[in-house]
Amino acid sequence: MEIIELLNTPSVITGKESIVGIDHLDSFLRDTYLAGEIEYIPKNILSKMSCTSRGIDTDQATGLYLLKLIQKDHELFYPRLW
């Protein structure tokens, strides 16, 4: 029960509210990597990021690349929307 409560609470892990959570970041990287839609090895992307109390922090170029991965992930799972 404690795990369910944790996953339903806004935090850096869950990404509830207005931040990308670590759980979602993991999905975006894993999905696009396994689909062959990623240009860089995920560990190289992760090395450019850090977790803060406000969410994931990174430089602008990496942030823009993450946005591309998020879009690609959605295209993979929701193709009718694109």
PyMOL Python script that loads the backbone (N, CA, C, O; Angstrom):
from pymol import cmd

cmd.read_pdbstr("""\
ATOM      1  N   MET A   1       0.813  -1.188   0.000  1.00  0.00           N
ATOM      2  CA  MET A   1       0.000   0.000   0.000  1.00  0.00           C
ATOM      3  C   MET A   1       0.864   1.263   0.000  1.00  0.00           C
ATOM      4  O   MET A   1       0.489   2.264  -0.611  1.00  0.00           O
ATOM      5  N   GLU A   2       2.006   1.228   0.673  1.00  0.00           N
ATOM      6  CA  GLU A   2       2.873   2.399   0.729  1.00  0.00           C
ATOM      7  C   GLU A   2       3.405   2.767  -0.658  1.00  0.00           C
ATOM      8  O   GLU A   2       3.557   3.950  -0.965  1.00  0.00           O
ATOM      9  N   ILE A   3       3.689   1.769  -1.494  1.00  0.00           N
ATOM     10  CA  ILE A   3       4.192   2.030  -2.849  1.00  0.00           C
ATOM     11  C   ILE A   3       3.125   2.719  -3.678  1.00  0.00           C
ATOM     12  O   ILE A   3       3.426   3.672  -4.397  1.00  0.00           O
ATOM     13  N   ILE A   4       1.900   2.263  -3.595  1.00  0.00           N
ATOM     14  CA  ILE A   4       0.800   2.885  -4.344  1.00  0.00           C
ATOM     15  C   ILE A   4       0.616   4.329  -3.907  1.00  0.00           C
ATOM     16  O   ILE A   4       0.429   5.211  -4.745  1.00  0.00           O
ATOM     17  N   GLU A   5       0.668   4.576  -2.615  1.00  0.00           N
ATOM     18  CA  GLU A   5       0.552   5.941  -2.109  1.00  0.00           C
ATOM     19  C   GLU A   5       1.692   6.811  -2.636  1.00  0.00           C
ATOM     20  O   GLU A   5       1.471   7.956  -3.029  1.00  0.00           O
ATOM     21  N   LEU A   6       2.900   6.274  -2.644  1.00  0.00           N
ATOM     22  CA  LEU A   6       4.062   7.011  -3.150  1.00  0.00           C
ATOM     23  C   LEU A   6       3.873   7.358  -4.629  1.00  0.00           C
ATOM     24  O   LEU A   6       4.150   8.485  -5.040  1.00  0.00           O
ATOM     25  N   LEU A   7       3.405   6.402  -5.424  1.00  0.00           N
ATOM     26  CA  LEU A   7       3.226   6.635  -6.855  1.00  0.00           C
ATOM     27  C   LEU A   7       2.074   7.590  -7.160  1.00  0.00           C
ATOM     28  O   LEU A   7       2.008   8.141  -8.259  1.00  0.00           O
ATOM     29  N   ASN A   8       1.180   7.791  -6.219  1.00  0.00           N
ATOM     30  CA  ASN A   8       0.063   8.717  -6.412  1.00  0.00           C
ATOM     31  C   ASN A   8       0.323  10.090  -5.807  1.00  0.00           C
ATOM     32  O   ASN A   8      -0.545  10.962  -5.832  1.00  0.00           O
ATOM     33  N   THR A   9       1.516  10.276  -5.265  1.00  0.00           N
ATOM     34  CA  THR A   9       1.881  11.546  -4.647  1.00  0.00           C
ATOM     35  C   THR A   9       2.770  12.343  -5.606  1.00  0.00           C
ATOM     36  O   THR A   9       3.726  11.795  -6.155  1.00  0.00           O
ATOM     37  N   PRO A  10       2.465  13.636  -5.814  1.00  0.00           N
ATOM     38  CA  PRO A  10       3.335  14.454  -6.671  1.00  0.00           C
ATOM     39  C   PRO A  10       4.772  14.472  -6.157  1.00  0.00           C
ATOM     40  O   PRO A  10       5.022  14.783  -4.993  1.00  0.00           O
ATOM     41  N   SER A  11       5.717  14.134  -7.046  1.00  0.00           N
ATOM     42  CA  SER A  11       7.131  14.146  -6.665  1.00  0.00           C
ATOM     43  C   SER A  11       7.990  14.089  -7.921  1.00  0.00           C
ATOM     44  O   SER A  11       7.476  13.977  -9.034  1.00  0.00           O
ATOM     45  N   VAL A  12       9.285  14.167  -7.732  1.00  0.00           N
ATOM     46  CA  VAL A  12      10.229  14.039  -8.844  1.00  0.00           C
ATOM     47  C   VAL A  12      10.122  12.647  -9.466  1.00  0.00           C
ATOM     48  O   VAL A  12      10.332  12.490 -10.668  1.00  0.00           O
ATOM     49  N   ILE A  13       9.803  11.655  -8.672  1.00  0.00           N
ATOM     50  CA  ILE A  13       9.686  10.286  -9.187  1.00  0.00           C
ATOM     51  C   ILE A  13       8.466  10.139 -10.081  1.00  0.00           C
ATOM     52  O   ILE A  13       8.566   9.598 -11.182  1.00  0.00           O
ATOM     53  N   THR A  14       7.315  10.615  -9.619  1.00  0.00           N
ATOM     54  CA  THR A  14       6.060  10.376 -10.333  1.00  0.00           C
ATOM     55  C   THR A  14       5.800  11.355 -11.463  1.00  0.00           C
ATOM     56  O   THR A  14       5.122  11.016 -12.432  1.00  0.00           O
ATOM     57  N   GLY A  15       6.327  12.557 -11.352  1.00  0.00           N
ATOM     58  CA  GLY A  15       6.066  13.542 -12.389  1.00  0.00           C
ATOM     59  C   GLY A  15       4.665  14.112 -12.346  1.00  0.00           C
ATOM     60  O   GLY A  15       4.223  14.733 -13.312  1.00  0.00           O
ATOM     61  N   LYS A  16       3.959  13.916 -11.252  1.00  0.00           N
ATOM     62  CA  LYS A  16       2.626  14.499 -11.126  1.00  0.00           C
ATOM     63  C   LYS A  16       2.757  16.015 -11.128  1.00  0.00           C
ATOM     64  O   LYS A  16       3.789  16.548 -10.720  1.00  0.00           O
ATOM     65  N   GLU A  17       1.756  16.690 -11.568  1.00  0.00           N
ATOM     66  CA  GLU A  17       1.674  18.138 -11.678  1.00  0.00           C
ATOM     67  C   GLU A  17       2.415  18.618 -12.922  1.00  0.00           C
ATOM     68  O   GLU A  17       2.074  18.191 -14.025  1.00  0.00           O
ATOM     69  N   SER A  18       3.403  19.478 -12.790  1.00  0.00           N
ATOM     70  CA  SER A  18       3.976  20.148 -13.960  1.00  0.00           C
ATOM     71  C   SER A  18       5.405  19.748 -14.294  1.00  0.00           C
ATOM     72  O   SER A  18       6.086  20.477 -15.016  1.00  0.00           O
ATOM     73  N   ILE A  19       5.883  18.609 -13.790  1.00  0.00           N
ATOM     74  CA  ILE A  19       7.256  18.204 -14.075  1.00  0.00           C
ATOM     75  C   ILE A  19       7.281  16.832 -14.739  1.00  0.00           C
ATOM     76  O   ILE A  19       6.352  16.038 -14.589  1.00  0.00           O
ATOM     77  N   VAL A  20       8.348  16.569 -15.469  1.00  0.00           N
ATOM     78  CA  VAL A  20       8.563  15.229 -16.020  1.00  0.00           C
ATOM     79  C   VAL A  20       9.214  14.411 -14.913  1.00  0.00           C
ATOM     80  O   VAL A  20      10.283  14.766 -14.416  1.00  0.00           O
ATOM     81  N   GLY A  21       8.576  13.334 -14.537  1.00  0.00           N
ATOM     82  CA  GLY A  21       9.106  12.494 -13.474  1.00  0.00           C
ATOM     83  C   GLY A  21      10.115  11.489 -13.985  1.00  0.00           C
ATOM     84  O   GLY A  21      10.192  11.212 -15.182  1.00  0.00           O
ATOM     85  N   ILE A  22      10.877  10.955 -13.071  1.00  0.00           N
ATOM     86  CA  ILE A  22      11.885   9.963 -13.412  1.00  0.00           C
ATOM     87  C   ILE A  22      11.242   8.734 -14.035  1.00  0.00           C
ATOM     88  O   ILE A  22      11.812   8.131 -14.944  1.00  0.00           O
ATOM     89  N   ASP A  23      10.064   8.357 -13.558  1.00  0.00           N
ATOM     90  CA  ASP A  23       9.353   7.199 -14.099  1.00  0.00           C
ATOM     91  C   ASP A  23       9.028   7.394 -15.576  1.00  0.00           C
ATOM     92  O   ASP A  23       9.212   6.480 -16.379  1.00  0.00           O
ATOM     93  N   HIS A  24       8.546   8.584 -15.935  1.00  0.00           N
ATOM     94  CA  HIS A  24       8.231   8.863 -17.336  1.00  0.00           C
ATOM     95  C   HIS A  24       9.499   8.975 -18.174  1.00  0.00           C
ATOM     96  O   HIS A  24       9.544   8.490 -19.304  1.00  0.00           O
ATOM     97  N   LEU A  25      10.518   9.606 -17.628  1.00  0.00           N
ATOM     98  CA  LEU A  25      11.783   9.729 -18.345  1.00  0.00           C
ATOM     99  C   LEU A  25      12.325   8.348 -18.701  1.00  0.00           C
ATOM    100  O   LEU A  25      12.789   8.125 -19.819  1.00  0.00           O
ATOM    101  N   ASP A  26      12.262   7.431 -17.750  1.00  0.00           N
ATOM    102  CA  ASP A  26      12.700   6.060 -17.995  1.00  0.00           C
ATOM    103  C   ASP A  26      11.924   5.458 -19.172  1.00  0.00           C
ATOM    104  O   ASP A  26      12.511   4.825 -20.049  1.00  0.00           O
ATOM    105  N   SER A  27      10.629   5.655 -19.186  1.00  0.00           N
ATOM    106  CA  SER A  27       9.801   5.111 -20.272  1.00  0.00           C
ATOM    107  C   SER A  27      10.176   5.709 -21.621  1.00  0.00           C
ATOM    108  O   SER A  27      10.312   4.982 -22.605  1.00  0.00           O
ATOM    109  N   PHE A  28      10.344   7.020 -21.675  1.00  0.00           N
ATOM    110  CA  PHE A  28      10.677   7.674 -22.943  1.00  0.00           C
ATOM    111  C   PHE A  28      12.008   7.170 -23.492  1.00  0.00           C
ATOM    112  O   PHE A  28      12.126   6.884 -24.683  1.00  0.00           O
ATOM    113  N   LEU A  29      13.001   7.062 -22.624  1.00  0.00           N
ATOM    114  CA  LEU A  29      14.312   6.583 -23.069  1.00  0.00           C
ATOM    115  C   LEU A  29      14.263   5.114 -23.478  1.00  0.00           C
ATOM    116  O   LEU A  29      14.794   4.741 -24.524  1.00  0.00           O
ATOM    117  N   ARG A  30      13.634   4.290 -22.666  1.00  0.00           N
ATOM    118  CA  ARG A  30      13.578   2.847 -22.942  1.00  0.00           C
ATOM    119  C   ARG A  30      12.771   2.556 -24.212  1.00  0.00           C
ATOM    120  O   ARG A  30      13.211   1.783 -25.063  1.00  0.00           O
ATOM    121  N   ASP A  31      11.607   3.165 -24.339  1.00  0.00           N
ATOM    122  CA  ASP A  31      10.747   2.910 -25.498  1.00  0.00           C
ATOM    123  C   ASP A  31      11.423   3.308 -26.801  1.00  0.00           C
ATOM    124  O   ASP A  31      11.428   2.536 -27.761  1.00  0.00           O
ATOM    125  N   THR A  32      11.989   4.500 -26.841  1.00  0.00           N
ATOM    126  CA  THR A  32      12.606   4.961 -28.082  1.00  0.00           C
ATOM    127  C   THR A  32      13.890   4.200 -28.382  1.00  0.00           C
ATOM    128  O   THR A  32      14.212   3.968 -29.547  1.00  0.00           O
ATOM    129  N   TYR A  33      14.625   3.809 -27.346  1.00  0.00           N
ATOM    130  CA  TYR A  33      15.835   3.009 -27.539  1.00  0.00           C
ATOM    131  C   TYR A  33      15.491   1.643 -28.131  1.00  0.00           C
ATOM    132  O   TYR A  33      16.099   1.217 -29.113  1.00  0.00           O
ATOM    133  N   LEU A  34      14.521   0.963 -27.536  1.00  0.00           N
ATOM    134  CA  LEU A  34      14.144  -0.366 -28.010  1.00  0.00           C
ATOM    135  C   LEU A  34      13.483  -0.335 -29.390  1.00  0.00           C
ATOM    136  O   LEU A  34      13.511  -1.330 -30.114  1.00  0.00           O
ATOM    137  N   ALA A  35      12.894   0.796 -29.751  1.00  0.00           N
ATOM    138  CA  ALA A  35      12.277   0.940 -31.070  1.00  0.00           C
ATOM    139  C   ALA A  35      13.293   1.377 -32.123  1.00  0.00           C
ATOM    140  O   ALA A  35      12.955   1.505 -33.300  1.00  0.00           O
ATOM    141  N   GLY A  36      14.544   1.608 -31.698  1.00  0.00           N
ATOM    142  CA  GLY A  36      15.575   2.046 -32.639  1.00  0.00           C
ATOM    143  C   GLY A  36      15.402   3.484 -33.084  1.00  0.00           C
ATOM    144  O   GLY A  36      15.851   3.857 -34.167  1.00  0.00           O
ATOM    145  N   GLU A  37      14.754   4.298 -32.260  1.00  0.00           N
ATOM    146  CA  GLU A  37      14.445   5.680 -32.617  1.00  0.00           C
ATOM    147  C   GLU A  37      15.255   6.690 -31.822  1.00  0.00           C
ATOM    148  O   GLU A  37      14.844   7.842 -31.678  1.00  0.00           O
ATOM    149  N   ILE A  38      16.395   6.272 -31.311  1.00  0.00           N
ATOM    150  CA  ILE A  38      17.195   7.148 -30.467  1.00  0.00           C
ATOM    151  C   ILE A  38      18.597   7.269 -31.081  1.00  0.00           C
ATOM    152  O   ILE A  38      19.141   6.300 -31.611  1.00  0.00           O
ATOM    153  N   GLU A  39      19.160   8.463 -31.000  1.00  0.00           N
ATOM    154  CA  GLU A  39      20.467   8.702 -31.612  1.00  0.00           C
ATOM    155  C   GLU A  39      21.633   8.448 -30.654  1.00  0.00           C
ATOM    156  O   GLU A  39      22.756   8.191 -31.087  1.00  0.00           O
ATOM    157  N   TYR A  40      21.361   8.521 -29.370  1.00  0.00           N
ATOM    158  CA  TYR A  40      22.424   8.409 -28.372  1.00  0.00           C
ATOM    159  C   TYR A  40      22.098   7.290 -27.388  1.00  0.00           C
ATOM    160  O   TYR A  40      20.927   7.006 -27.135  1.00  0.00           O
ATOM    161  N   ILE A  41      23.110   6.667 -26.844  1.00  0.00           N
ATOM    162  CA  ILE A  41      22.906   5.664 -25.804  1.00  0.00           C
ATOM    163  C   ILE A  41      22.313   6.383 -24.587  1.00  0.00           C
ATOM    164  O   ILE A  41      22.824   7.429 -24.185  1.00  0.00           O
ATOM    165  N   PRO A  42      21.248   5.839 -23.998  1.00  0.00           N
ATOM    166  CA  PRO A  42      20.609   6.533 -22.873  1.00  0.00           C
ATOM    167  C   PRO A  42      21.558   6.974 -21.761  1.00  0.00           C
ATOM    168  O   PRO A  42      21.357   8.039 -21.178  1.00  0.00           O
ATOM    169  N   LYS A  43      22.591   6.178 -21.451  1.00  0.00           N
ATOM    170  CA  LYS A  43      23.496   6.594 -20.368  1.00  0.00           C
ATOM    171  C   LYS A  43      24.217   7.893 -20.718  1.00  0.00           C
ATOM    172  O   LYS A  43      24.576   8.652 -19.818  1.00  0.00           O
ATOM    173  N   ASN A  44      24.436   8.162 -21.995  1.00  0.00           N
ATOM    174  CA  ASN A  44      25.071   9.420 -22.389  1.00  0.00           C
ATOM    175  C   ASN A  44      24.124  10.602 -22.219  1.00  0.00           C
ATOM    176  O   ASN A  44      24.559  11.720 -21.942  1.00  0.00           O
ATOM    177  N   ILE A  45      22.842  10.354 -22.384  1.00  0.00           N
ATOM    178  CA  ILE A  45      21.842  11.402 -22.160  1.00  0.00           C
ATOM    179  C   ILE A  45      21.691  11.650 -20.662  1.00  0.00           C
ATOM    180  O   ILE A  45      21.661  12.795 -20.209  1.00  0.00           O
ATOM    181  N   LEU A  46      21.597  10.562 -19.901  1.00  0.00           N
ATOM    182  CA  LEU A  46      21.415  10.679 -18.449  1.00  0.00           C
ATOM    183  C   LEU A  46      22.579  11.402 -17.785  1.00  0.00           C
ATOM    184  O   LEU A  46      22.389  12.100 -16.788  1.00  0.00           O
ATOM    185  N   SER A  47      23.779  11.241 -18.328  1.00  0.00           N
ATOM    186  CA  SER A  47      24.945  11.901 -17.717  1.00  0.00           C
ATOM    187  C   SER A  47      24.870  13.424 -17.834  1.00  0.00           C
ATOM    188  O   SER A  47      25.614  14.130 -17.154  1.00  0.00           O
ATOM    189  N   LYS A  48      23.988  13.934 -18.680  1.00  0.00           N
ATOM    190  CA  LYS A  48      23.824  15.380 -18.859  1.00  0.00           C
ATOM    191  C   LYS A  48      22.679  15.939 -18.030  1.00  0.00           C
ATOM    192  O   LYS A  48      22.343  17.118 -18.148  1.00  0.00           O
ATOM    193  N   MET A  49      22.074  15.095 -17.185  1.00  0.00           N
ATOM    194  CA  MET A  49      20.916  15.520 -16.402  1.00  0.00           C
ATOM    195  C   MET A  49      21.174  15.332 -14.916  1.00  0.00           C
ATOM    196  O   MET A  49      22.029  14.550 -14.502  1.00  0.00           O
ATOM    197  N   SER A  50      20.407  16.075 -14.128  1.00  0.00           N
ATOM    198  CA  SER A  50      20.416  15.880 -12.680  1.00  0.00           C
ATOM    199  C   SER A  50      18.984  16.040 -12.175  1.00  0.00           C
ATOM    200  O   SER A  50      18.145  16.671 -12.818  1.00  0.00           O
ATOM    201  N   CYS A  51      18.734  15.460 -11.026  1.00  0.00           N
ATOM    202  CA  CYS A  51      17.416  15.560 -10.400  1.00  0.00           C
ATOM    203  C   CYS A  51      17.462  16.638  -9.330  1.00  0.00           C
ATOM    204  O   CYS A  51      18.390  16.691  -8.524  1.00  0.00           O
ATOM    205  N   THR A  52      16.468  17.479  -9.331  1.00  0.00           N
ATOM    206  CA  THR A  52      16.342  18.514  -8.313  1.00  0.00           C
ATOM    207  C   THR A  52      14.953  18.391  -7.701  1.00  0.00           C
ATOM    208  O   THR A  52      14.148  17.571  -8.143  1.00  0.00           O
ATOM    209  N   SER A  53      14.678  19.180  -6.712  1.00  0.00           N
ATOM    210  CA  SER A  53      13.354  19.158  -6.086  1.00  0.00           C
ATOM    211  C   SER A  53      12.285  19.673  -7.036  1.00  0.00           C
ATOM    212  O   SER A  53      11.096  19.446  -6.812  1.00  0.00           O
ATOM    213  N   ARG A  54      12.693  20.358  -8.089  1.00  0.00           N
ATOM    214  CA  ARG A  54      11.741  20.883  -9.075  1.00  0.00           C
ATOM    215  C   ARG A  54      11.577  19.953 -10.262  1.00  0.00           C
ATOM    216  O   ARG A  54      10.704  20.187 -11.098  1.00  0.00           O
ATOM    217  N   GLY A  55      12.383  18.908 -10.366  1.00  0.00           N
ATOM    218  CA  GLY A  55      12.295  17.975 -11.485  1.00  0.00           C
ATOM    219  C   GLY A  55      13.660  17.707 -12.077  1.00  0.00           C
ATOM    220  O   GLY A  55      14.683  17.820 -11.401  1.00  0.00           O
ATOM    221  N   ILE A  56      13.662  17.351 -13.342  1.00  0.00           N
ATOM    222  CA  ILE A  56      14.898  17.024 -14.043  1.00  0.00           C
ATOM    223  C   ILE A  56      15.509  18.301 -14.591  1.00  0.00           C
ATOM    224  O   ILE A  56      14.813  19.115 -15.198  1.00  0.00           O
ATOM    225  N   ASP A  57      16.796  18.480 -14.383  1.00  0.00           N
ATOM    226  CA  ASP A  57      17.502  19.673 -14.839  1.00  0.00           C
ATOM    227  C   ASP A  57      18.558  19.257 -15.856  1.00  0.00           C
ATOM    228  O   ASP A  57      19.261  18.266 -15.663  1.00  0.00           O
ATOM    229  N   THR A  58      18.664  20.022 -16.940  1.00  0.00           N
ATOM    230  CA  THR A  58      19.658  19.730 -17.972  1.00  0.00           C
ATOM    231  C   THR A  58      19.914  20.986 -18.796  1.00  0.00           C
ATOM    232  O   THR A  58      19.282  22.020 -18.578  1.00  0.00           O
ATOM    233  N   ASP A  59      20.830  20.892 -19.728  1.00  0.00           N
ATOM    234  CA  ASP A  59      21.111  22.020 -20.622  1.00  0.00           C
ATOM    235  C   ASP A  59      20.031  22.091 -21.700  1.00  0.00           C
ATOM    236  O   ASP A  59      19.246  21.157 -21.868  1.00  0.00           O
ATOM    237  N   GLN A  60      20.001  23.194 -22.418  1.00  0.00           N
ATOM    238  CA  GLN A  60      18.943  23.426 -23.398  1.00  0.00           C
ATOM    239  C   GLN A  60      18.951  22.388 -24.527  1.00  0.00           C
ATOM    240  O   GLN A  60      17.890  21.894 -24.908  1.00  0.00           O
ATOM    241  N   ALA A  61      20.112  22.054 -25.059  1.00  0.00           N
ATOM    242  CA  ALA A  61      20.195  21.099 -26.168  1.00  0.00           C
ATOM    243  C   ALA A  61      19.657  19.723 -25.757  1.00  0.00           C
ATOM    244  O   ALA A  61      18.922  19.087 -26.512  1.00  0.00           O
ATOM    245  N   THR A  62      20.029  19.272 -24.560  1.00  0.00           N
ATOM    246  CA  THR A  62      19.547  17.983 -24.078  1.00  0.00           C
ATOM    247  C   THR A  62      18.048  18.047 -23.817  1.00  0.00           C
ATOM    248  O   THR A  62      17.325  17.096 -24.112  1.00  0.00           O
ATOM    249  N   GLY A  63      17.583  19.155 -23.269  1.00  0.00           N
ATOM    250  CA  GLY A  63      16.151  19.330 -23.037  1.00  0.00           C
ATOM    251  C   GLY A  63      15.351  19.257 -24.328  1.00  0.00           C
ATOM    252  O   GLY A  63      14.295  18.626 -24.371  1.00  0.00           O
ATOM    253  N   LEU A  64      15.845  19.897 -25.375  1.00  0.00           N
ATOM    254  CA  LEU A  64      15.163  19.853 -26.668  1.00  0.00           C
ATOM    255  C   LEU A  64      15.183  18.450 -27.255  1.00  0.00           C
ATOM    256  O   LEU A  64      14.213  18.017 -27.877  1.00  0.00           O
ATOM    257  N   TYR A  65      16.292  17.739 -27.057  1.00  0.00           N
ATOM    258  CA  TYR A  65      16.371  16.359 -27.532  1.00  0.00           C
ATOM    259  C   TYR A  65      15.377  15.479 -26.775  1.00  0.00           C
ATOM    260  O   TYR A  65      14.736  14.613 -27.370  1.00  0.00           O
ATOM    261  N   LEU A  66      15.248  15.698 -25.471  1.00  0.00           N
ATOM    262  CA  LEU A  66      14.268  14.942 -24.687  1.00  0.00           C
ATOM    263  C   LEU A  66      12.848  15.204 -25.189  1.00  0.00           C
ATOM    264  O   LEU A  66      12.026  14.289 -25.232  1.00  0.00           O
ATOM    265  N   LEU A  67      12.563  16.432 -25.564  1.00  0.00           N
ATOM    266  CA  LEU A  67      11.242  16.738 -26.129  1.00  0.00           C
ATOM    267  C   LEU A  67      11.000  15.958 -27.416  1.00  0.00           C
ATOM    268  O   LEU A  67       9.889  15.485 -27.654  1.00  0.00           O
ATOM    269  N   LYS A  68      12.031  15.819 -28.247  1.00  0.00           N
ATOM    270  CA  LYS A  68      11.904  15.013 -29.461  1.00  0.00           C
ATOM    271  C   LYS A  68      11.613  13.551 -29.116  1.00  0.00           C
ATOM    272  O   LYS A  68      10.795  12.907 -29.772  1.00  0.00           O
ATOM    273  N   LEU A  69      12.286  13.030 -28.083  1.00  0.00           N
ATOM    274  CA  LEU A  69      12.049  11.649 -27.673  1.00  0.00           C
ATOM    275  C   LEU A  69      10.634  11.465 -27.122  1.00  0.00           C
ATOM    276  O   LEU A  69       9.992  10.447 -27.380  1.00  0.00           O
ATOM    277  N   ILE A  70      10.160  12.439 -26.373  1.00  0.00           N
ATOM    278  CA  ILE A  70       8.795  12.364 -25.841  1.00  0.00           C
ATOM    279  C   ILE A  70       7.801  12.338 -26.993  1.00  0.00           C
ATOM    280  O   ILE A  70       6.855  11.550 -26.977  1.00  0.00           O
ATOM    281  N   GLN A  71       8.004  13.191 -27.992  1.00  0.00           N
ATOM    282  CA  GLN A  71       7.114  13.186 -29.153  1.00  0.00           C
ATOM    283  C   GLN A  71       7.200  11.851 -29.889  1.00  0.00           C
ATOM    284  O   GLN A  71       6.169  11.291 -30.262  1.00  0.00           O
ATOM    285  N   LYS A  72       8.396  11.337 -30.103  1.00  0.00           N
ATOM    286  CA  LYS A  72       8.572  10.063 -30.799  1.00  0.00           C
ATOM    287  C   LYS A  72       7.902   8.936 -30.015  1.00  0.00           C
ATOM    288  O   LYS A  72       7.279   8.057 -30.610  1.00  0.00           O
ATOM    289  N   ASP A  73       8.024   8.952 -28.703  1.00  0.00           N
ATOM    290  CA  ASP A  73       7.379   7.949 -27.859  1.00  0.00           C
ATOM    291  C   ASP A  73       5.860   7.984 -28.048  1.00  0.00           C
ATOM    292  O   ASP A  73       5.216   6.941 -28.155  1.00  0.00           O
ATOM    293  N   HIS A  74       5.307   9.175 -28.087  1.00  0.00           N
ATOM    294  CA  HIS A  74       3.865   9.296 -28.293  1.00  0.00           C
ATOM    295  C   HIS A  74       3.469   8.851 -29.699  1.00  0.00           C
ATOM    296  O   HIS A  74       2.407   8.256 -29.884  1.00  0.00           O
ATOM    297  N   GLU A  75       4.298   9.130 -30.672  1.00  0.00           N
ATOM    298  CA  GLU A  75       4.009   8.662 -32.039  1.00  0.00           C
ATOM    299  C   GLU A  75       4.002   7.133 -32.100  1.00  0.00           C
ATOM    300  O   GLU A  75       3.198   6.545 -32.824  1.00  0.00           O
ATOM    301  N   LEU A  76       4.889   6.492 -31.347  1.00  0.00           N
ATOM    302  CA  LEU A  76       4.950   5.033 -31.330  1.00  0.00           C
ATOM    303  C   LEU A  76       3.696   4.420 -30.714  1.00  0.00           C
ATOM    304  O   LEU A  76       3.186   3.413 -31.204  1.00  0.00           O
ATOM    305  N   PHE A  77       3.209   5.024 -29.652  1.00  0.00           N
ATOM    306  CA  PHE A  77       2.094   4.434 -28.912  1.00  0.00           C
ATOM    307  C   PHE A  77       0.726   4.992 -29.290  1.00  0.00           C
ATOM    308  O   PHE A  77      -0.296   4.361 -29.019  1.00  0.00           O
ATOM    309  N   TYR A  78       0.700   6.158 -29.906  1.00  0.00           N
ATOM    310  CA  TYR A  78      -0.571   6.783 -30.299  1.00  0.00           C
ATOM    311  C   TYR A  78      -0.477   7.252 -31.750  1.00  0.00           C
ATOM    312  O   TYR A  78      -0.624   8.446 -32.011  1.00  0.00           O
ATOM    313  N   PRO A  79      -0.237   6.351 -32.697  1.00  0.00           N
ATOM    314  CA  PRO A  79       0.009   6.765 -34.095  1.00  0.00           C
ATOM    315  C   PRO A  79      -1.174   7.498 -34.733  1.00  0.00           C
ATOM    316  O   PRO A  79      -0.961   8.312 -35.632  1.00  0.00           O
ATOM    317  N   ARG A  80      -2.379   7.246 -34.313  1.00  0.00           N
ATOM    318  CA  ARG A  80      -3.530   7.908 -34.933  1.00  0.00           C
ATOM    319  C   ARG A  80      -3.588   9.390 -34.619  1.00  0.00           C
ATOM    320  O   ARG A  80      -4.251  10.146 -35.330  1.00  0.00           O
ATOM    321  N   LEU A  81      -2.916   9.815 -33.580  1.00  0.00           N
ATOM    322  CA  LEU A  81      -2.906  11.233 -33.221  1.00  0.00           C
ATOM    323  C   LEU A  81      -1.945  12.024 -34.082  1.00  0.00           C
ATOM    324  O   LEU A  81      -2.020  13.252 -34.120  1.00  0.00           O
ATOM    325  N   TRP A  82      -1.032  11.339 -34.782  1.00  0.00           N
ATOM    326  CA  TRP A  82      -0.009  12.033 -35.559  1.00  0.00           C
ATOM    327  C   TRP A  82      -0.317  11.861 -36.997  1.00  0.00           C
ATOM    328  O   TRP A  82       0.415  12.363 -37.849  1.00  0.00           O
TER     329      TRP A  82
END
""", "prot")
cmd.dss("prot")
cmd.show_as("cartoon", "prot")
cmd.util.cbc("prot")
cmd.orient("prot")
